[in-house]
């Protein structure tokens, strides 16, 4: 079964509130088998909108990544990200 990636591009507008999101989201992601490959590392924007925080997490499957997003724990965390950031988040299945 192919693994899947969460790819997030984030502009944080409220550092304190976003830190609460990140703390809660980490546990939710790890509880669904997710592991972080990159969190706010160095990057170079080649095309598109620049977002200073970029995160990639790998999950055991597309379904696990999907289930994590819609889990009660992640939705609780997401409440702290809303209003504290502008985000793009996608799930990409590895081939």
Protein Blocks (a to p, Z undefined) as FASTA:
>chain_A
ZZdddddddddfblklmmmmmmmmmmmmmmnopacfbghiacddfbdcddfbdcddddfb
fklmmmmmmpmklmmmmmmmgopaccdddddddZZ
